[in-house]
Structure formats: structure tokens, C-alpha cells
Amino acid sequence: MTPTLLLKRVKGILLHPKTEWETIAAENTPHAKVFWTYAVPLVLITSVASFIGECQGDDPLWLNVVGSVVVFFVSLGLYYIVALITNALANTYGAAKDFNRAFSINVYSATPGYVLGILYVIPNWKIWLPFTLIGMIGSAYLFFIGLQPMMRAPREKRLAYFTVDFFASLGAFVILLVFLIVVIVGIAILVGVLKRIQLS
């Protein structure tokens, strides 16, 4: 996907989501292609914005670098986890199992959050936090209306499918967040210990 097509897809999913979901469903693009041409660029932009914002604080540069790299890879890995959840729940709610579609609906529905994530360059969480919440709500809405065209979920079961998927994915996110915090704190402690050993 060229930069022009990427921007066209972002514009389409944000401004005309129902039409765009039909287009995406018809394409049925392999998950690997969606990963490299859409997920990676958007996550990278947000990660760089976050890194720039963090560098305006008092934390050491190495910690900002490590934090941004870890967040980048965890965010990408999370796409596969939530896609597995969405696909695994499909038959339970009368939808059609298709990992490519499950991956696509999770990636494309996250667009609002990553677009607004550019605001992370501002080192004041009070400014970007409200926009982060707006992005989460927008992503949830896009996912909900995308369930029917993407996963062929029946209208009468769409809300139940969405609700269970949401909380299951939220649980996965919390687990990964805890893991992320443990890794970063562990690295910080290790570096501190190594510095003390060098000074002693």
C-alpha cells in the first residue's frame, strides 16, 4: 500500500466507515499485507510521536528509546492476539471464521486512536488524554459497525459478539500492559545495578 492509498484508507474509514468496510470486506487482504502496509506505519508514527513527547521530560534518553521500542512491538503483537480472539468467538455468535478478516477489522478499527496518537508529541497528558479516550470510543464504534460486513455477524447477535470480544480483548491488553511495565521497570533496575557495580 503506497502512502497515497494509506491516506485514502484512513480518510475512508474515518469519514465513510460503512462504505469503507464493504470495500475492505470485498478485498479480503491477507493479514500479513495489512500488517506491513497499514498497521506498521500507523503504529510507527504514534510511537515516534510518543518518543518525541517523552524526550521533553526528565527521563534518561535510553529509557525513552527502550520504552518506545517495547511499546511498538507490543502494540503490533496485540493485533494478532485480539484477531485470534475475534476469530475464535465468531462461530459462537453466528459469524464466519476468517482470520484475515478478523485481523483487518481489528487493525482498521484502531485507526482513530493512532491518528489522534500524533498528539503524544505534546508532553502534557492532560491535553492528549481526552483525545485518546475519543480515539478509543471511535475505534469501538468502527469495530461494532464492521462486524457485519467483515465477520458476517447477524444483526441480532452483533451486540453480544462485540461486548464479549471487547472485554476479552481488554483483558489481553491489561495483561500485556502489566508485562510491558514489568519489562521496562526491570530494565531500569538492571541498568541502575550495573551502574552501581561500575562505580564501586
C-alpha positions in Angstrom: 0.0 0.0 0.0 1.5 3.3 -1.1 1.4 6.4 1.2 -1.4 7.8 -1.1 -3.5 4.6 -0.7 -2.8 4.5 3.0 -4.1 8.1 3.4 -7.1 7.2 1.3 -7.9 4.2 3.5 -7.5 6.3 6.7 -9.8 9.0 5.3 -12.3 6.4 4.1 -12.5 4.5 7.4 -12.9 7.7 9.4 -15.3 9.6 7.2 -17.3 6.9 5.4 -16.8 3.8 7.6 -19.8 1.8 6.4 -18.9 2.1 2.7 -15.2 1.5 3.5 -15.9 -1.7 5.5 -17.8 -3.1 2.4 -14.7 -2.3 0.3 -12.3 -3.9 2.8 -14.5 -7.0 3.1 -14.5 -7.4 -0.7 -10.7 -7.1 -0.8 -10.2 -9.7 1.8 -6.5 -8.8 2.0 -4.1 -11.3 3.6 -3.3 -10.3 7.2 0.5 -10.1 6.5 -0.1 -7.4 3.9 -2.4 -5.4 6.2 0.2 -5.8 8.9 3.1 -4.4 6.9 1.3 -1.8 4.8 -1.1 -0.4 7.3 -0.5 -1.5 10.9 3.3 -1.0 11.0 3.2 2.6 9.5 0.5 3.8 11.8 2.0 2.3 15.0 5.4 3.7 14.0 4.0 7.2 13.6 2.4 7.0 17.0 5.5 5.5 18.6 7.7 8.3 17.2 5.2 10.9 18.4 5.3 9.4 21.9 9.1 9.2 21.9 9.3 12.9 21.0 6.9 13.8 23.8 8.8 11.6 26.3 12.1 13.2 25.4 10.8 16.5 26.5 10.6 15.1 30.1 13.3 14.3 32.6 13.7 10.6 31.9 17.0 9.4 30.5 17.2 9.1 26.7 17.9 5.4 26.8 14.7 4.7 28.9 12.6 6.6 26.3 14.2 4.6 23.5 13.6 1.3 25.2 10.1 2.3 26.2 9.2 3.3 22.7 10.6 0.2 21.1 8.9 -2.1 23.5 5.5 -0.3 23.1 6.0 -0.5 19.3 6.4 -4.3 19.2 3.8 -5.0 21.9 1.2 -2.9 20.0 1.9 -4.9 16.8 1.7 -8.2 18.7 -1.5 -7.2 20.3 -3.2 -7.0 16.9 -2.6 -10.7 16.4 -3.9 -11.6 19.9 -7.1 -9.6 19.5 -7.6 -11.0 16.0 -7.3 -14.5 17.4 -10.0 -13.6 20.0 -12.3 -12.1 17.4 -11.9 -15.2 15.1 -12.3 -17.7 17.9 -15.6 -16.1 19.0 -17.1 -15.9 15.5 -18.9 -19.2 15.4 -20.4 -18.7 18.8 -22.3 -15.7 17.5 -23.2 -17.0 14.1 -20.4 -15.2 12.3 -17.9 -16.6 9.8 -14.5 -17.6 11.0 -11.8 -15.9 8.8 -8.5 -14.8 10.4 -7.7 -12.4 7.6 -11.0 -10.5 8.2 -10.6 -10.7 12.0 -7.1 -9.2 11.7 -8.3 -6.5 9.3 -11.3 -5.4 11.4 -9.1 -5.0 14.5 -6.3 -3.1 12.6 -8.6 -0.8 10.6 -10.9 0.0 13.6 -7.9 1.2 15.6 -7.3 4.0 13.1 -8.9 6.8 15.2 -6.6 6.0 18.1 -3.5 6.0 16.0 -4.3 9.2 14.1 -5.0 11.1 17.4 -1.9 9.4 18.8 0.1 12.1 16.9 -0.8 14.4 19.8 1.6 12.4 22.0 4.3 14.8 20.9 2.7 17.1 23.5 4.4 16.3 26.8 1.2 17.1 28.8 -1.1 14.1 29.4 -3.9 16.4 30.4 -4.0 17.6 26.7 -3.8 14.3 24.9 -5.7 12.1 27.3 -9.2 13.3 26.3 -8.3 12.7 22.6 -7.1 9.2 23.5 -10.4 8.5 25.0 -12.2 9.9 21.9 -10.0 7.6 19.8 -10.9 4.6 21.9 -14.6 5.3 21.5 -14.2 5.9 17.8 -12.4 2.6 17.4 -15.1 0.7 19.3 -17.7 2.2 17.1 -15.8 1.3 13.9 -15.3 -2.3 15.2 -19.1 -2.6 16.0 -20.3 -1.5 12.6 -17.6 -3.5 10.9 -18.7 -6.8 12.4 -21.5 -7.5 10.0 -19.7 -6.8 6.7 -16.3 -8.2 7.9 -17.3 -11.2 10.0 -20.8 -11.7 8.6 -22.2 -11.4 12.2 -26.0 -11.5 12.3 -27.6 -8.2 13.4 -29.3 -9.7 16.4 -26.1 -11.2 17.7 -23.8 -8.3 16.8 -24.0 -6.5 20.2 -23.3 -9.7 22.2 -20.4 -10.5 19.9 -19.0 -7.0 20.3 -19.4 -7.0 24.1 -17.7 -10.3 24.7 -14.9 -9.6 22.2 -14.4 -6.1 23.8 -13.9 -7.4 27.3 -11.8 -10.4 26.2 -9.5 -8.1 24.2 -9.4 -5.6 27.1 -8.2 -8.4 29.4 -5.5 -9.3 26.9 -4.5 -5.6 26.8 -4.2 -5.3 30.6 -2.1 -8.4 30.8 0.3 -7.1 28.1 0.3 -3.7 29.8 1.4 -5.3 33.1 4.1 -7.2 31.2 5.2 -4.0 29.5 5.6 -2.2 32.8 7.4 -5.1 34.4 9.9 -5.2 31.4 10.6 -1.5 31.5 10.9 -1.3 35.3 13.1 -4.4 35.2 15.5 -2.9 32.6 15.6 0.3 34.6 16.5 -1.6 37.8 19.1 -3.7 35.9 20.8 -0.6 34.5 20.9 1.0 38.0 22.5 -2.1 39.4 25.1 -2.2 36.7 25.9 1.5 37.2 26.5 0.9 41.0 28.7 -2.1 40.2 30.8 0.1 37.9 31.1 2.9 40.4 32.1 0.5 43.3 
